[in-house]
Amino acid sequence: MKRFQEEHILNDLRKKMVFLCGPRQVGKTWLAKKIAASYSNPQYLNYDRLEDREIIRREGWPAKTDLLLLDEIHKMPGWKNYIKGIYDTREDDLHILVTGSARLEMLRQVGDSLAGRYFRHRLLPFSLSELAQTKQVEYLDIERLIKRGGFPEPFIADDPVDSHRWRMQYIDGLIRSDVLDFERIHDFRAIQIVLELLRRRVGSPVSYMSIAEDAQIAPATVKKYIEIFEGLYIVFRVTPWSRNIARSLLKEPKIYFYDTAMVEGDEGAHFENLIACSLLKHVCALIDYKAQKWRLHYLRTRDGQEVDFCLVRDDRAELMIEAKYSFRDVPRSLIKFNRTYSIPAMVVAQNLKREQEIENISICKAQKYLSQLFL
């Protein structure tokens, strides 16, 4: 299947290195090898393979190599200085593409000695917009995305049972391999419990104290586990928006999963998670490809009035969005925020007879709105 990033990465490789980041099994290596097919003499090296590791160590790839594709290189001690040295001393016709697990994105941010030498591309699960832009009309099915999530293998599987089998193995692999590889965890059972609790609390502000009581661990440990899940692209946080950034970060976040099908809940919870994933991907693309400063938040007042999502650009709220699987009426909180702060507002619904405008608020079909996002 074609991915939106393909042409953008090929274009950026002519200018700088490219870092391709994203969740486990989202298709990074597949996309990288597809890009390599556009070159005459590509060289793919995976640091997990002992043979490739030795070639990497002594820089032993053929001199005629025009694309150097380094996979899992972040596992190499001193990998940043190694790549910096290769990039700074390379021939002009050697392009470099770096891929790896989600941890690459975390490590990239710490003591970044590679500043100014690369472009970042975040490969996230399929969205309705990406499927529309890449002309994959046979898969333009929002219910399929809700039930299967946007990861390539379970999404395109012919048999729905294969989709469920993939997910069981995926979750087990995340806990037993990726999480333990990311950081030494002593209480294996506790981190499993925290993940299961988060799956059941999608769409609600998450209390570290409440989860800590259920898992019988300290709130600080809950926060640490969630940060690990976030760093590995298992979940992402949506924080309440405030002009005071520090105040916003102190308030309870909402947690969503990159894989919508991991959510344990009703149709509304799954649908809200899909909207969250779609909006996050939209925001990431605007940052990565248009250099615009967008963020995804939600709104909440002290008296409990809440709006599901708020798109913010340059610290200014641009659009409020309420996600409704089945539309009945406009939530009072959305009307209140719209009247009080004059922020444009919208209800995005899956089951909707007709689009209309009520109380100055647009009521839009999910299929139409999600297909029109940037990515």
Helices and strands as residue ranges (DSSP letters): H 5-13, E 17-21, H 28-36, E 42-46, H 50-57, E 67-71, G 73-75, H 79-89, E 95-99, H 103-109, E 118-122, H 128-133, G 137-139, H 142-148, H 152-156, H 160-173, I 174-179, H 180-182, H 188-199, H 208-215, H 219-231, E 235-240, H 245-250, E 254-257, G 260-262, H 267-290, E 294-300, E 306-313, E 316-326, H 332-341, E 345-351, E 356-358, E 361-365, H 366-371
